Amino acid sequence: MTDDIKELSRRKLNFFQTLKAVAWGFFGVRKGKGYTEDINNLNPVHLIIAGIIATLLFVVVLILAARWFIGYFTT
């Protein structure tokens, strides 16, 4: 099993291409062909890291928006 993981971690796409694929996935507008290409080429380690970064960024934006709305309506 570790050989499979090592092989998958040597895939072609770089980290920024993985971020792009994750961003399209967040919006839910990825086409079938692009999805298939991503599955075949994405590095799973990059994918996990990019997913964590995107999730943290999403949560921070939600918290900032909530604080702004609370501040806006309490004044």
Secondary structure, 3 states (H helix, E strand, C coil): CHHHHHHHCCCCCCHHHHHHHHHHHHHCCCCHHHHHHHHHHCCHHHHHHHHHHHHHHHHHHHHHHHHHHHHHHHC
